[in-house]
Amino acid sequence: MTQVGAGAEPASPLNGAGAGNGSPDPMANFYPQVTGVQDGIAQFESNVSRIADLHSRTLNSADDGARRQNEAVLDELVGQTRQLSNELKEKIQTLSSYPVTRAQDQVVRKNQTGLLRQKFVDVLQNYQQVERDYRLKYRQRVERQFRIVKPDATPEEVAAVVDDTSGAGAQIFTQALSSSTRYGESRTAYREVQDRHNDIQKIERTLEELAQLFNDMSVLVAQQDEAIDQIGYTARRVEEDTAAGLKETEIAVKHARSARRKRWICFGLSLAIIAILALILGLYFGLRNNK
């Protein structure tokens, strides 16, 4: 399987297979690019599965060193997946404007890019759901750790610590920590809460990026639909203009035939008149000579 996002330069419609080798098929370079995007989407899907697994390990690991290692691997994989998603978006956009002229190629391009776009949106939605699920689990973990420090915490205090708006949560946690009788356990809980807040912020960033990707894909769909509408309008105009041209040609042919017919009639009348004049003159001079 070919991995998109490995630093390879994306093929353009003017290079690669079918370009410069005398190939008569203008779509010869289109299909390999489609396959490359399909491979990239499969890689993206695999990355999301690994991200979900690393989230789970981070949450469930009791060893601080192992948790730190999982977080480092997770951060690197999220960064790779972010780059891969941007590359896939650009490649699908490039394929959507792949230069074709034949009507059947336009249909193929529309269908293939539509399938790629839908599959990409599906894996993006799956990634979005994974991040939402683990954001909720991280928040639940923060709440449990806070209740270790302050078992009788009010819902408002829990919400403030979980959301940690404007540093209010950290202040509440610090106050609870100072009055807790389980000092060692409370300090461990506090460190984990800080880590989980960092994880939640990273997830929020990923969700914002995914939302932007969804928006970009929606814009791409609108642009492609507009282009397709324009192509359809142009095709209809060409068809209408061709039909009008044929009608005008038929009218011109009829006029030409009518003009030729009239010229022949005039020519025939002229010959008849000449023949009549010749006959009259012949009779006139003939009778005159007889006298």
Disulfide bonds with the S-S distance in Angstrom:
none
